Amino acid sequence: MITTQDWPAEWLRGVLELCVLRVLADGPTYGYQISARLASGGLGTVKGGTLYPLLKRFEEGGRVQTEWLPGDGGPGRKYYTLTDHGREVLAERSAQWRAFTQMTETMLEHAPQKEQT
């Protein structure tokens, strides 16, 4: 049986941006909550050293807006909200991902025949 720990690291790096954008599409949230959603979705643990630089790039690229809000009885949290540009990127990349995975599935199921010379 395959577990989340069995995914090759390069696959996870390849899908992380898209999956984080998808989590953010559900509404404003903070880093720990994003990481928890990714884990519960089957991607395994995404460490802060991976997640927060990605969120910073999203902010710099106009894909998210940020806001500090007080915590429930604790320190404040930085909330991330997907922008219109972020939604456009999510839609575009989702379509690309679906096409890519469909092509990959076709390739795996029906590998092209070796050309004869």
Secondary structure by P-SEA (a helix, b strand, c coil): ccccccccaaaaaacaaaaaaaaaccccccaaaaaaaaaaaccccccccccaaaaaaaaaaccbbbbbbbcccccbbbbbbbcaaaaaaaaaaaaaaaaaaaaaaaaaacccccccc
